[in-house]
Amino acid sequence: MRILLLAFFSLLVISVTQAQQPEYKNSFHLGADYLGMPDNVGVRYLGKYVRHLHDDKMVISFSGGYLNAPNPRYLTGTDVKLYGRRVKRVTADATFLFDFLRSSRHALRLGAGPSVWYCEDEKMGAASYTIRGDGSITNVKVNWEPSQGVNAGFHVISEYEYLLTRHTALGSRIGLASLRNSGGLTGILGLTVGHRF
């Protein structure tokens, strides 16, 4: 009986160990992130290459993204909405992540890394307008302040990934990016679909 239990336990350990060893070393993901920037919000579309290391305990990812969002601004003291030049971001991020789950189908990762983003913005400066007797607004004049440049910084991200099939994964992510000259933190909330190979 003792030998039978030992054999059963050995088979169980071997099967669990093999289940935790991925058959892939790479994956490619497409997705979208909702970015809550200091002065605006928008959707960033991204592609991400991931290298899986040490039986998927650690991963290194490299992602590139693009955002092109409207830039609504309100005249102070009114409900008049004006639009400046569209907000644009071309982003590049490298991330080192550690997986806290030892599961063949689930991954819960936490990581951080450097970010380099090209940013185009336009803020509303001084504005003047005339209020008519009926309360309508006319003669609106706005001094727009455009800016563009490359901002560097870092990001922290948490990811959950579920393996639908042997090679197809769905993922969600939440995080923060802190970039020089950005005026504050950028929140990240996204979904991805990936192929492992």
Buried (B, 14 or more C-beta within 10 A) or exposed (E): EEEEEEEEEEEEEEEEEEEBEBEBEEBEBEBBBBBBBEBBBBBBBBBBBBEBEEEBBBBBBBBBBBBBBEBEBEBEEEEBEBEBBBBBBBBBBBBBBEBEBBEBEEBBBEBBBEBBBBBBBBBBEEBEBEEEEEEEEEEEEBEBEEEEEEBEBBBBBBBBBEBEEEEEBBBBBBBBBBBEEBEEBBBBEBBBEBBBE
